[in-house]
Amino acid sequence: MTILIAIHSPFEIWTIPPSYVDRLRHRFPTHAFLHARTDDEALTMYPDAEAVFAGQITRQQLAAATRLRWLHSPAAGVGGMLFPEMLASPVVLSNSRGMSAGTIAEHVLAVTLALFRRLPHAFRCQAAHEWAQDAIGAQGNRLIADARVLIVGLGAIGGAVAQRMALLGARVTGLRRRAAGPAHGPWTVAPAGHLHDLLPAADVVVVAAPHTRETRGLIGRPELALMSRDAILVNVSRGQLVDELALVEALRARAIGGAALDVFVDEPLAPDSPFWTLPNVLITPHTSGFRPDHWDAATDLFAENLERFDAGLPLVNVVDKEAGY
Protein backbone atom coordinates (compact mmCIF):
# COMPACT_ATOMS: atom_id res chain seq x y z
CA MET A 1 0.00 0.00 0.00
CA THR A 2 1.19 3.53 -0.76
CA ILE A 3 0.89 5.91 2.19
CA LEU A 4 1.36 9.66 1.95
CA ILE A 5 2.59 11.64 4.94
CA ALA A 6 1.83 15.34 4.45
CA ILE A 7 2.14 17.07 7.82
CA HIS A 8 3.73 20.44 7.21
CA SER A 9 3.21 23.94 8.52
CA PRO A 10 4.83 27.38 8.43
CA PHE A 11 5.60 26.63 12.09
CA GLU A 12 8.25 24.05 12.85
CA ILE A 13 6.54 22.56 15.90
CA TRP A 14 3.60 21.43 13.75
CA THR A 15 5.77 19.93 10.98
CA ILE A 16 6.56 16.24 11.36
CA PRO A 17 10.33 15.65 11.64
CA PRO A 18 11.71 13.38 8.88
CA SER A 19 13.02 10.96 11.50
CA TYR A 20 9.43 10.01 12.37
CA VAL A 21 8.68 9.28 8.73
CA ASP A 22 11.72 7.02 8.70
CA ARG A 23 10.49 5.35 11.88
CA LEU A 24 7.21 4.47 10.19
CA ARG A 25 9.05 3.15 7.12
CA HIS A 26 11.11 0.89 9.36
CA ARG A 27 8.05 -0.32 11.29
CA PHE A 28 6.01 -1.05 8.15
CA PRO A 29 8.54 -2.23 5.54
CA THR A 30 5.89 -3.71 3.24
CA HIS A 31 4.29 -0.31 2.66
CA ALA A 32 5.64 2.51 0.48
CA PHE A 33 5.75 5.83 2.31
CA LEU A 34 5.75 9.14 0.43
CA HIS A 35 6.69 12.32 2.31
CA ALA A 36 5.38 15.67 1.08
CA ARG A 37 6.79 18.87 2.55
CA THR A 38 4.50 21.33 0.75
CA ASP A 39 0.92 21.38 -0.55
CA ASP A 40 2.15 21.47 -4.13
CA GLU A 41 4.39 18.47 -3.54
CA ALA A 42 1.53 16.61 -1.86
CA LEU A 43 -0.74 17.28 -4.83
CA THR A 44 1.61 15.36 -7.11
CA MET A 45 1.63 12.41 -4.69
CA TYR A 46 -2.08 12.14 -3.87
CA PRO A 47 -2.98 10.11 -7.01
CA ASP A 48 -0.85 7.21 -5.71
CA ALA A 49 -1.97 7.35 -2.09
CA GLU A 50 -4.33 4.79 -0.61
CA ALA A 51 -3.89 6.11 2.93
CA VAL A 52 -2.83 9.54 4.12
CA PHE A 53 -1.43 10.88 7.40
CA ALA A 54 -2.08 14.62 7.12
CA GLY A 55 -3.32 17.58 9.11
CA GLN A 56 -5.23 19.04 6.18
CA ILE A 57 -6.48 18.23 2.71
CA THR A 58 -7.76 20.62 0.06
CA ARG A 59 -10.55 20.11 -2.42
CA GLN A 60 -8.00 19.91 -5.24
CA GLN A 61 -5.97 17.29 -3.38
CA LEU A 62 -9.05 15.20 -2.60
CA ALA A 63 -10.09 15.32 -6.25
CA ALA A 64 -6.63 14.03 -7.20
CA ALA A 65 -6.73 11.27 -4.58
CA THR A 66 -8.67 8.74 -6.64
CA ARG A 67 -7.27 5.74 -4.72
CA LEU A 68 -7.64 7.22 -1.23
CA ARG A 69 -9.50 5.05 1.30
CA TRP A 70 -8.44 6.44 4.67
CA LEU A 71 -7.07 9.72 6.05
CA HIS A 72 -5.75 10.09 9.59
CA SER A 73 -5.16 13.48 11.18
CA PRO A 74 -2.50 14.12 13.84
CA ALA A 75 -4.89 16.67 15.38
CA ALA A 76 -8.29 16.37 17.04
CA GLY A 77 -9.89 19.21 15.11
CA VAL A 78 -10.80 18.28 11.53
CA GLY A 79 -13.41 20.95 10.79
CA GLY A 80 -11.34 22.42 7.96
CA MET A 81 -11.43 19.10 6.10
CA LEU A 82 -15.18 18.66 6.17
CA PHE A 83 -16.07 20.43 2.94
CA PRO A 84 -18.96 18.97 0.86
CA GLU A 85 -16.73 16.81 -1.32
CA MET A 86 -15.21 15.12 1.72
CA LEU A 87 -18.61 14.58 3.29
CA ALA A 88 -19.83 12.92 0.09
CA SER A 89 -16.72 10.77 -0.37
CA PRO A 90 -16.27 7.21 0.95
CA VAL A 91 -12.94 8.18 2.54
CA VAL A 92 -12.77 7.13 6.19
CA LEU A 93 -11.50 9.96 8.39
CA SER A 94 -9.89 9.39 11.78
CA ASN A 95 -8.26 11.84 14.17
CA SER A 96 -6.09 12.09 17.27
CA ARG A 97 -8.69 13.18 19.77
CA GLY A 98 -7.63 12.66 23.35
CA MET A 99 -3.92 12.70 22.57
CA SER A 100 -3.41 16.26 23.83
CA ALA A 101 -6.21 16.39 26.38
CA GLY A 102 -3.88 16.38 29.37
CA THR A 103 -1.56 19.13 28.20
CA ILE A 104 -4.46 21.33 27.07
CA ALA A 105 -6.19 20.84 30.42
CA GLU A 106 -3.06 21.93 32.26
CA HIS A 107 -2.86 24.95 29.96
CA VAL A 108 -6.42 25.88 30.94
CA LEU A 109 -5.43 25.66 34.60
CA ALA A 110 -2.33 27.76 34.00
CA VAL A 111 -4.07 30.62 32.20
CA THR A 112 -7.01 30.59 34.61
CA LEU A 113 -4.65 30.92 37.56
CA ALA A 114 -2.67 33.60 35.71
CA LEU A 115 -5.78 35.73 35.24
CA PHE A 116 -7.14 34.97 38.71
CA ARG A 117 -3.77 36.06 40.18
CA ARG A 118 -3.39 38.97 37.73
CA LEU A 119 -0.02 37.74 36.56
CA PRO A 120 -0.16 39.63 33.21
CA HIS A 121 -0.41 42.84 35.27
CA ALA A 122 2.50 41.71 37.42
CA PHE A 123 4.61 40.89 34.33
CA ARG A 124 3.94 44.34 32.84
CA CYS A 125 4.93 45.97 36.11
CA GLN A 126 8.04 43.84 36.34
CA ALA A 127 9.13 45.00 32.88
CA ALA A 128 8.54 48.61 33.99
CA HIS A 129 10.38 48.09 37.33
CA GLU A 130 7.17 49.09 39.12
CA TRP A 131 6.22 47.73 42.55
CA ALA A 132 2.46 47.31 42.05
CA GLN A 133 1.48 45.75 45.37
CA ASP A 134 -1.45 48.09 45.97
CA ALA A 135 -2.70 48.02 42.37
CA ILE A 136 -2.71 44.23 42.21
CA GLY A 137 -3.51 43.50 45.84
CA ALA A 138 -6.50 45.83 45.97
CA GLN A 139 -8.37 43.55 43.61
CA GLY A 140 -7.54 40.46 45.65
CA ASN A 141 -6.51 37.02 44.52
CA ARG A 142 -9.25 34.80 43.17
CA LEU A 143 -9.37 31.08 43.94
CA ILE A 144 -10.26 28.15 41.76
CA ALA A 145 -11.69 26.52 44.88
CA ASP A 146 -15.46 27.20 44.85
CA ALA A 147 -15.21 28.98 41.48
CA ARG A 148 -18.02 28.07 39.09
CA VAL A 149 -16.45 26.65 35.95
CA LEU A 150 -18.57 26.08 32.84
CA ILE A 151 -16.95 23.84 30.23
CA VAL A 152 -18.47 24.08 26.76
CA GLY A 153 -17.74 20.72 25.20
CA LEU A 154 -17.20 17.72 27.45
CA GLY A 155 -15.14 15.51 25.16
CA ALA A 156 -11.63 14.31 25.94
CA ILE A 157 -10.29 17.85 26.48
CA GLY A 158 -13.31 19.13 28.36
CA GLY A 159 -13.34 16.03 30.55
CA ALA A 160 -9.66 16.47 31.40
CA VAL A 161 -10.29 20.13 32.30
CA ALA A 162 -13.28 19.15 34.45
CA GLN A 163 -11.23 16.55 36.32
CA ARG A 164 -8.44 18.97 37.17
CA MET A 165 -10.73 21.85 38.08
CA ALA A 166 -12.80 19.60 40.34
CA LEU A 167 -9.68 18.34 42.11
CA LEU A 168 -8.89 21.97 42.98
CA GLY A 169 -12.36 22.44 44.44
CA ALA A 170 -14.15 24.18 41.58
CA ARG A 171 -17.87 23.66 41.03
CA VAL A 172 -17.86 22.34 37.49
CA THR A 173 -20.62 22.01 34.93
CA GLY A 174 -19.93 20.52 31.52
CA LEU A 175 -22.08 21.04 28.44
CA ARG A 176 -22.23 18.36 25.82
CA ARG A 177 -24.42 17.67 22.84
CA ARG A 178 -25.79 14.52 24.39
CA ALA A 179 -26.24 14.99 28.12
CA ALA A 180 -27.52 11.46 28.64
CA GLY A 181 -25.40 9.21 30.79
CA PRO A 182 -23.50 9.81 34.02
CA ALA A 183 -20.81 12.36 34.65
CA HIS A 184 -17.44 10.64 34.97
CA GLY A 185 -16.43 12.66 38.00
CA PRO A 186 -17.68 15.12 40.63
CA TRP A 187 -19.25 17.53 38.18
CA THR A 188 -22.62 18.21 36.60
CA VAL A 189 -23.47 17.48 32.99
CA ALA A 190 -26.02 19.53 31.09
CA PRO A 191 -27.22 19.58 27.46
CA ALA A 192 -25.62 22.12 25.14
CA GLY A 193 -28.93 23.94 24.81
CA HIS A 194 -28.61 25.15 28.42
CA LEU A 195 -25.65 27.41 27.60
CA HIS A 196 -27.61 30.66 28.06
CA ASP A 197 -29.08 29.48 31.34
CA LEU A 198 -25.67 28.69 32.81
CA LEU A 199 -23.52 31.58 31.55
CA PRO A 200 -24.63 34.23 34.10
CA ALA A 201 -23.36 32.25 37.10
CA ALA A 202 -20.04 31.15 35.59
CA ASP A 203 -16.73 32.53 36.87
CA VAL A 204 -14.80 30.73 34.11
CA VAL A 205 -16.13 29.71 30.70
CA VAL A 206 -13.90 27.20 28.90
CA VAL A 207 -14.54 26.69 25.18
CA ALA A 208 -13.49 23.13 24.33
CA ALA A 209 -16.13 22.06 21.82
CA PRO A 210 -15.15 20.90 18.32
CA HIS A 211 -15.45 23.27 15.38
CA THR A 212 -18.57 22.24 13.47
CA ARG A 213 -21.35 23.97 11.56
CA GLU A 214 -23.36 24.09 14.78
CA THR A 215 -20.60 25.50 17.00
CA ARG A 216 -19.30 28.21 14.68
CA GLY A 217 -19.89 31.57 16.41
CA LEU A 218 -21.13 29.80 19.53
CA ILE A 219 -19.89 32.60 21.78
CA GLY A 220 -21.12 35.90 20.37
CA ARG A 221 -22.67 39.13 21.60
CA PRO A 222 -25.71 37.49 23.24
CA GLU A 223 -23.54 35.02 25.13
CA LEU A 224 -20.95 37.60 26.20
CA ALA A 225 -23.77 39.87 27.41
CA LEU A 226 -24.97 37.07 29.68
CA MET A 227 -21.57 36.62 31.33
CA SER A 228 -20.76 38.40 34.58
CA ARG A 229 -18.36 41.35 34.69
CA ASP A 230 -15.82 39.22 36.57
CA ALA A 231 -16.02 36.13 34.36
CA ILE A 232 -13.13 35.05 32.18
CA LEU A 233 -13.34 33.27 28.84
CA VAL A 234 -10.76 30.60 27.93
CA ASN A 235 -10.69 29.35 24.32
CA VAL A 236 -8.62 26.25 23.54
CA SER A 237 -10.81 24.97 20.69
CA ARG A 238 -10.78 26.97 17.46
CA GLY A 239 -11.06 30.70 16.90
CA GLN A 240 -14.19 30.23 14.80
CA LEU A 241 -16.24 29.34 17.88
CA VAL A 242 -15.96 32.90 19.21
CA ASP A 243 -17.12 36.14 17.58
CA GLU A 244 -13.82 38.00 17.88
CA LEU A 245 -15.24 41.46 17.17
CA ALA A 246 -17.88 41.00 19.87
CA LEU A 247 -15.22 39.72 22.28
CA VAL A 248 -12.98 42.74 21.68
CA GLU A 249 -15.95 45.03 22.38
CA ALA A 250 -16.81 43.18 25.59
CA LEU A 251 -13.21 43.28 26.81
CA ARG A 252 -12.78 46.97 26.02
CA ALA A 253 -16.00 47.79 27.86
CA ARG A 254 -14.95 45.55 30.78
CA ALA A 255 -18.25 43.76 30.31
CA ILE A 256 -16.34 40.58 31.20
CA GLY A 257 -13.27 40.21 33.36
CA GLY A 258 -10.82 38.91 30.78
CA ALA A 259 -9.94 36.26 28.24
CA ALA A 260 -7.20 33.70 27.67
CA LEU A 261 -6.96 32.88 23.98
CA ASP A 262 -4.83 30.15 22.44
CA VAL A 263 -6.65 30.09 19.09
CA PHE A 264 -7.83 32.70 16.60
CA VAL A 265 -9.82 32.83 13.38
CA ASP A 266 -6.71 33.86 11.45
CA GLU A 267 -3.33 32.55 12.56
CA PRO A 268 -0.78 33.85 13.13
CA LEU A 269 -2.60 36.71 14.82
CA ALA A 270 -2.10 39.92 12.83
CA PRO A 271 0.31 42.44 14.41
CA ASP A 272 -2.43 45.09 14.39
CA SER A 273 -5.01 42.92 16.16
CA PRO A 274 -6.52 44.74 19.15
CA PHE A 275 -6.11 41.59 21.23
CA TRP A 276 -2.38 42.28 21.58
CA THR A 277 -2.84 45.50 23.55
CA LEU A 278 -5.92 44.73 25.65
CA PRO A 279 -4.70 44.57 29.27
CA ASN A 280 -7.27 41.93 30.23
CA VAL A 281 -6.23 39.43 27.55
CA LEU A 282 -3.67 36.63 27.81
CA ILE A 283 -2.49 35.39 24.40
CA THR A 284 -0.69 32.14 23.66
CA PRO A 285 0.22 31.21 20.05
CA HIS A 286 -1.82 28.01 19.60
CA THR A 287 0.59 25.99 21.71
CA SER A 288 -1.70 24.53 24.38
CA GLY A 289 -1.86 21.15 22.65
CA PHE A 290 1.86 20.57 22.09
CA ARG A 291 3.43 18.10 24.49
CA PRO A 292 7.13 17.14 24.81
CA ASP A 293 6.52 13.75 23.20
CA HIS A 294 4.02 15.05 20.65
CA TRP A 295 5.38 13.29 17.58
CA ASP A 296 5.95 10.02 19.43
CA ALA A 297 2.30 10.02 20.49
CA ALA A 298 1.00 11.14 17.09
CA THR A 299 2.92 8.54 15.10
CA ASP A 300 2.16 5.77 17.60
CA LEU A 301 -1.56 6.44 17.24
CA PHE A 302 -1.29 6.46 13.45
CA ALA A 303 0.72 3.23 13.57
CA GLU A 304 -1.91 1.57 15.75
CA ASN A 305 -4.59 2.53 13.26
CA LEU A 306 -2.46 1.41 10.33
CA GLU A 307 -2.11 -2.02 11.92
CA ARG A 308 -5.88 -2.12 12.36
CA PHE A 309 -6.42 -0.97 8.77
CA ASP A 310 -4.13 -3.71 7.49
CA ALA A 311 -5.94 -6.33 9.57
CA GLY A 312 -9.41 -5.14 8.60
CA LEU A 313 -10.22 -4.18 12.20
CA PRO A 314 -12.23 -1.12 13.30
CA LEU A 315 -10.12 2.02 13.51
CA VAL A 316 -9.89 4.11 16.67
CA ASN A 317 -11.13 7.70 16.66
CA VAL A 318 -13.19 7.45 13.48
CA VAL A 319 -14.79 10.82 12.79
CA ASP A 320 -18.52 11.12 12.19
CA LYS A 321 -18.19 13.38 9.16
CA GLU A 322 -21.75 14.67 9.45
CA ALA A 323 -21.41 15.52 13.15
CA GLY A 324 -17.93 16.98 12.61
CA TYR A 325 -16.03 15.05 15.29
C-alpha positions as CSV (number, residue, x, y, z in Angstrom):
1,M,0.0,0.0,0.0
2,T,1.2,3.5,-0.8
3,I,0.9,5.9,2.2
4,L,1.4,9.7,1.9
5,I,2.6,11.6,4.9
6,A,1.8,15.3,4.4
7,I,2.1,17.1,7.8
8,H,3.7,20.4,7.2
9,S,3.2,23.9,8.5
10,P,4.8,27.4,8.4
11,F,5.6,26.6,12.1
12,E,8.3,24.1,12.8
13,I,6.5,22.6,15.9
14,W,3.6,21.4,13.8
15,T,5.8,19.9,11.0
16,I,6.6,16.2,11.4
17,P,10.3,15.6,11.6
18,P,11.7,13.4,8.9
19,S,13.0,11.0,11.5
20,Y,9.4,10.0,12.4
21,V,8.7,9.3,8.7
22,D,11.7,7.0,8.7
23,R,10.5,5.3,11.9
24,L,7.2,4.5,10.2
25,R,9.1,3.1,7.1
26,H,11.1,0.9,9.4
27,R,8.1,-0.3,11.3
28,F,6.0,-1.1,8.1
29,P,8.5,-2.2,5.5
30,T,5.9,-3.7,3.2
31,H,4.3,-0.3,2.7
32,A,5.6,2.5,0.5
33,F,5.8,5.8,2.3
34,L,5.7,9.1,0.4
35,H,6.7,12.3,2.3
36,A,5.4,15.7,1.1
37,R,6.8,18.9,2.5
38,T,4.5,21.3,0.8
39,D,0.9,21.4,-0.6
40,D,2.2,21.5,-4.1
41,E,4.4,18.5,-3.5
42,A,1.5,16.6,-1.9
43,L,-0.7,17.3,-4.8
44,T,1.6,15.4,-7.1
45,M,1.6,12.4,-4.7
46,Y,-2.1,12.1,-3.9
47,P,-3.0,10.1,-7.0
48,D,-0.8,7.2,-5.7
49,A,-2.0,7.4,-2.1
50,E,-4.3,4.8,-0.6
51,A,-3.9,6.1,2.9
52,V,-2.8,9.5,4.1
53,F,-1.4,10.9,7.4
54,A,-2.1,14.6,7.1
55,G,-3.3,17.6,9.1
56,Q,-5.2,19.0,6.2
57,I,-6.5,18.2,2.7
58,T,-7.8,20.6,0.1
59,R,-10.6,20.1,-2.4
60,Q,-8.0,19.9,-5.2
61,Q,-6.0,17.3,-3.4
62,L,-9.0,15.2,-2.6
63,A,-10.1,15.3,-6.3
64,A,-6.6,14.0,-7.2
65,A,-6.7,11.3,-4.6
66,T,-8.7,8.7,-6.6
67,R,-7.3,5.7,-4.7
68,L,-7.6,7.2,-1.2
69,R,-9.5,5.0,1.3
70,W,-8.4,6.4,4.7
71,L,-7.1,9.7,6.0
72,H,-5.7,10.1,9.6
73,S,-5.2,13.5,11.2
74,P,-2.5,14.1,13.8
75,A,-4.9,16.7,15.4
76,A,-8.3,16.4,17.0
77,G,-9.9,19.2,15.1
78,V,-10.8,18.3,11.5
79,G,-13.4,20.9,10.8
80,G,-11.3,22.4,8.0
81,M,-11.4,19.1,6.1
82,L,-15.2,18.7,6.2
83,F,-16.1,20.4,2.9
84,P,-19.0,19.0,0.9
85,E,-16.7,16.8,-1.3
86,M,-15.2,15.1,1.7
87,L,-18.6,14.6,3.3
88,A,-19.8,12.9,0.1
89,S,-16.7,10.8,-0.4
90,P,-16.3,7.2,0.9
91,V,-12.9,8.2,2.5
92,V,-12.8,7.1,6.2
93,L,-11.5,10.0,8.4
94,S,-9.9,9.4,11.8
95,N,-8.3,11.8,14.2
96,S,-6.1,12.1,17.3
97,R,-8.7,13.2,19.8
98,G,-7.6,12.7,23.4
99,M,-3.9,12.7,22.6
100,S,-3.4,16.3,23.8
101,A,-6.2,16.4,26.4
102,G,-3.9,16.4,29.4
103,T,-1.6,19.1,28.2
104,I,-4.5,21.3,27.1
105,A,-6.2,20.8,30.4
106,E,-3.1,21.9,32.3
107,H,-2.9,25.0,30.0
108,V,-6.4,25.9,30.9
109,L,-5.4,25.7,34.6
110,A,-2.3,27.8,34.0
111,V,-4.1,30.6,32.2
112,T,-7.0,30.6,34.6
113,L,-4.6,30.9,37.6
114,A,-2.7,33.6,35.7
115,L,-5.8,35.7,35.2
116,F,-7.1,35.0,38.7
117,R,-3.8,36.1,40.2
118,R,-3.4,39.0,37.7
119,L,0.0,37.7,36.6
120,P,-0.2,39.6,33.2
121,H,-0.4,42.8,35.3
122,A,2.5,41.7,37.4
123,F,4.6,40.9,34.3
124,R,3.9,44.3,32.8
125,C,4.9,46.0,36.1
126,Q,8.0,43.8,36.3
127,A,9.1,45.0,32.9
128,A,8.5,48.6,34.0
129,H,10.4,48.1,37.3
130,E,7.2,49.1,39.1
131,W,6.2,47.7,42.5
132,A,2.5,47.3,42.1
133,Q,1.5,45.8,45.4
134,D,-1.4,48.1,46.0
135,A,-2.7,48.0,42.4
136,I,-2.7,44.2,42.2
137,G,-3.5,43.5,45.8
138,A,-6.5,45.8,46.0
139,Q,-8.4,43.5,43.6
140,G,-7.5,40.5,45.7
141,N,-6.5,37.0,44.5
142,R,-9.2,34.8,43.2
143,L,-9.4,31.1,43.9
144,I,-10.3,28.2,41.8
145,A,-11.7,26.5,44.9
146,D,-15.5,27.2,44.8
147,A,-15.2,29.0,41.5
148,R,-18.0,28.1,39.1
149,V,-16.5,26.6,35.9
150,L,-18.6,26.1,32.8
151,I,-17.0,23.8,30.2
152,V,-18.5,24.1,26.8
153,G,-17.7,20.7,25.2
154,L,-17.2,17.7,27.4
155,G,-15.1,15.5,25.2
156,A,-11.6,14.3,25.9
157,I,-10.3,17.8,26.5
158,G,-13.3,19.1,28.4
159,G,-13.3,16.0,30.6
160,A,-9.7,16.5,31.4
161,V,-10.3,20.1,32.3
162,A,-13.3,19.1,34.4
163,Q,-11.2,16.6,36.3
164,R,-8.4,19.0,37.2
165,M,-10.7,21.8,38.1
166,A,-12.8,19.6,40.3
167,L,-9.7,18.3,42.1
168,L,-8.9,22.0,43.0
169,G,-12.4,22.4,44.4
170,A,-14.2,24.2,41.6
171,R,-17.9,23.7,41.0
172,V,-17.9,22.3,37.5
173,T,-20.6,22.0,34.9
174,G,-19.9,20.5,31.5
175,L,-22.1,21.0,28.4
176,R,-22.2,18.4,25.8
177,R,-24.4,17.7,22.8
178,R,-25.8,14.5,24.4
179,A,-26.2,15.0,28.1
180,A,-27.5,11.5,28.6
181,G,-25.4,9.2,30.8
182,P,-23.5,9.8,34.0
183,A,-20.8,12.4,34.7
184,H,-17.4,10.6,35.0
185,G,-16.4,12.7,38.0
186,P,-17.7,15.1,40.6
187,W,-19.3,17.5,38.2
188,T,-22.6,18.2,36.6
189,V,-23.5,17.5,33.0
190,A,-26.0,19.5,31.1
191,P,-27.2,19.6,27.5
192,A,-25.6,22.1,25.1
193,G,-28.9,23.9,24.8
194,H,-28.6,25.1,28.4
195,L,-25.7,27.4,27.6
196,H,-27.6,30.7,28.1
197,D,-29.1,29.5,31.3
198,L,-25.7,28.7,32.8
199,L,-23.5,31.6,31.5
200,P,-24.6,34.2,34.1
201,A,-23.4,32.2,37.1
202,A,-20.0,31.1,35.6
203,D,-16.7,32.5,36.9
204,V,-14.8,30.7,34.1
205,V,-16.1,29.7,30.7
206,V,-13.9,27.2,28.9
207,V,-14.5,26.7,25.2
208,A,-13.5,23.1,24.3
209,A,-16.1,22.1,21.8
210,P,-15.1,20.9,18.3
211,H,-15.4,23.3,15.4
212,T,-18.6,22.2,13.5
213,R,-21.3,24.0,11.6
214,E,-23.4,24.1,14.8
215,T,-20.6,25.5,17.0
216,R,-19.3,28.2,14.7
217,G,-19.9,31.6,16.4
218,L,-21.1,29.8,19.5
219,I,-19.9,32.6,21.8
220,G,-21.1,35.9,20.4
221,R,-22.7,39.1,21.6
222,P,-25.7,37.5,23.2
223,E,-23.5,35.0,25.1
224,L,-21.0,37.6,26.2
225,A,-23.8,39.9,27.4
226,L,-25.0,37.1,29.7
227,M,-21.6,36.6,31.3
228,S,-20.8,38.4,34.6
229,R,-18.4,41.3,34.7
230,D,-15.8,39.2,36.6
231,A,-16.0,36.1,34.4
232,I,-13.1,35.0,32.2
233,L,-13.3,33.3,28.8
234,V,-10.8,30.6,27.9
235,N,-10.7,29.4,24.3
236,V,-8.6,26.2,23.5
237,S,-10.8,25.0,20.7
238,R,-10.8,27.0,17.5
239,G,-11.1,30.7,16.9
240,Q,-14.2,30.2,14.8
241,L,-16.2,29.3,17.9
242,V,-16.0,32.9,19.2
243,D,-17.1,36.1,17.6
244,E,-13.8,38.0,17.9
245,L,-15.2,41.5,17.2
246,A,-17.9,41.0,19.9
247,L,-15.2,39.7,22.3
248,V,-13.0,42.7,21.7
249,E,-15.9,45.0,22.4
250,A,-16.8,43.2,25.6
251,L,-13.2,43.3,26.8
252,R,-12.8,47.0,26.0
253,A,-16.0,47.8,27.9
254,R,-15.0,45.6,30.8
255,A,-18.3,43.8,30.3
256,I,-16.3,40.6,31.2
257,G,-13.3,40.2,33.4
258,G,-10.8,38.9,30.8
259,A,-9.9,36.3,28.2
260,A,-7.2,33.7,27.7
261,L,-7.0,32.9,24.0
262,D,-4.8,30.1,22.4
263,V,-6.6,30.1,19.1
264,F,-7.8,32.7,16.6
265,V,-9.8,32.8,13.4
266,D,-6.7,33.9,11.5
267,E,-3.3,32.6,12.6
268,P,-0.8,33.9,13.1
269,L,-2.6,36.7,14.8
270,A,-2.1,39.9,12.8
271,P,0.3,42.4,14.4
272,D,-2.4,45.1,14.4
273,S,-5.0,42.9,16.2
274,P,-6.5,44.7,19.2
275,F,-6.1,41.6,21.2
276,W,-2.4,42.3,21.6
277,T,-2.8,45.5,23.6
278,L,-5.9,44.7,25.6
279,P,-4.7,44.6,29.3
280,N,-7.3,41.9,30.2
281,V,-6.2,39.4,27.5
282,L,-3.7,36.6,27.8
283,I,-2.5,35.4,24.4
284,T,-0.7,32.1,23.7
285,P,0.2,31.2,20.1
286,H,-1.8,28.0,19.6
287,T,0.6,26.0,21.7
288,S,-1.7,24.5,24.4
289,G,-1.9,21.1,22.6
290,F,1.9,20.6,22.1
291,R,3.4,18.1,24.5
292,P,7.1,17.1,24.8
293,D,6.5,13.7,23.2
294,H,4.0,15.1,20.7
295,W,5.4,13.3,17.6
296,D,5.9,10.0,19.4
297,A,2.3,10.0,20.5
298,A,1.0,11.1,17.1
299,T,2.9,8.5,15.1
300,D,2.2,5.8,17.6
301,L,-1.6,6.4,17.2
302,F,-1.3,6.5,13.5
303,A,0.7,3.2,13.6
304,E,-1.9,1.6,15.8
305,N,-4.6,2.5,13.3
306,L,-2.5,1.4,10.3
307,E,-2.1,-2.0,11.9
308,R,-5.9,-2.1,12.4
309,F,-6.4,-1.0,8.8
310,D,-4.1,-3.7,7.5
311,A,-5.9,-6.3,9.6
312,G,-9.4,-5.1,8.6
313,L,-10.2,-4.2,12.2
314,P,-12.2,-1.1,13.3
315,L,-10.1,2.0,13.5
316,V,-9.9,4.1,16.7
317,N,-11.1,7.7,16.7
318,V,-13.2,7.4,13.5
319,V,-14.8,10.8,12.8
320,D,-18.5,11.1,12.2
321,K,-18.2,13.4,9.2
322,E,-21.8,14.7,9.5
323,A,-21.4,15.5,13.2
324,G,-17.9,17.0,12.6
325,Y,-16.0,15.1,15.3
